[in-house]
Amino acid sequence: MEQKNVGILLNASAHRGVPQGRTGWESLACYEEAADAYGLTPCYLKLSDIDSATGYSTAYIKGHQGYKRVVIPIPQVIHNRAIYPPGNTGTERLAARGVKVFNRRSRYGKDEIHRLLSLNSGLLRHLPGTEAGSEGLRRMMEQYPDLILKPRRGSIGKGIMRMRREDKKGWLLDYLHNGRMVTVNIDPSSLPYALLRRIDAGSYLIQERIPLAEAGGRPFDLRVTVQRRWGGEWAVTGLFAKLAPPGGFVSNIAQGGEAAQAAFALEQAFPARAAAHYRMSAASLGLAVAHCLEHSLPGLADIGLDIGLTRDGKLFFIECNGRDQRYGFYKAGLPEVWKDTYRRPMGYARYLLEGGSE
């Protein structure tokens, strides 16, 4: 098999750490092992080093004496693992000149994803009630006793708030402040100006809070990693559970949540047979979401989906992560699945280099 280059596009901060191997949870060793299995050489890029006019880029490539910065032709296939602010067109420009960039965008507005999925009649029953704006908040308060307020473009659980009805007159607002849960009383007839300003700025969505199944008294959801592989087909690489901290409502690992094997969490909440059924159902829902989104999001190939499961066995789509934080599999004690999350994209990259279509 002929050795070929594949680009791994990183944010500037991670790219800066490549020579020292300090790239956070982006495992260079996993990229290199996976790429080698498919006859690929990973070339670590950042957008500002790619010159579309000349067709060349500087990149870090590992050699016998460590990582060396070299000038190479722009790789014909690039896996995007960087996050750019809205309006950045760098990956689109690369695609326009014929480079196959997969996961072209790695961050999507939660409202955009919800809108796209709501167009699919088969997925509607898996979508939580969702509104925006202060009027939407008031409508949701009339309809549901428990709400989640989440940033449209937030990640790793930052900025998420919970509003819950205490009684017929009052509500409680829960939020994290400096790693500590804060709860304040809210008068529904006179909502705080600071809260309404955030909501009306369009930066927040309001959703019904799903009454999640619990493991040991801790609510959990499932992270389902869905990726394209060799041959171009979508496949579920794996799934794990994210448990909220005791007394918390946010399951994100970066906000104090804990990763656990999906079977462990599910069997804490349900009989073994039902747990196995729900695990397969969550995987099937993940595939259905990927197949739906691919029609509207060019280059989509590698996503992490949060799937919620209620105590009575109903599945809900919660969130789509365009840059899946793969380390959850490692923290859940699933190192081979963690490595698979690197192998699948490299298999897909080889498929594209062999002439496969996106």
Disulfide bonds with the S-S distance in Angstrom:
none
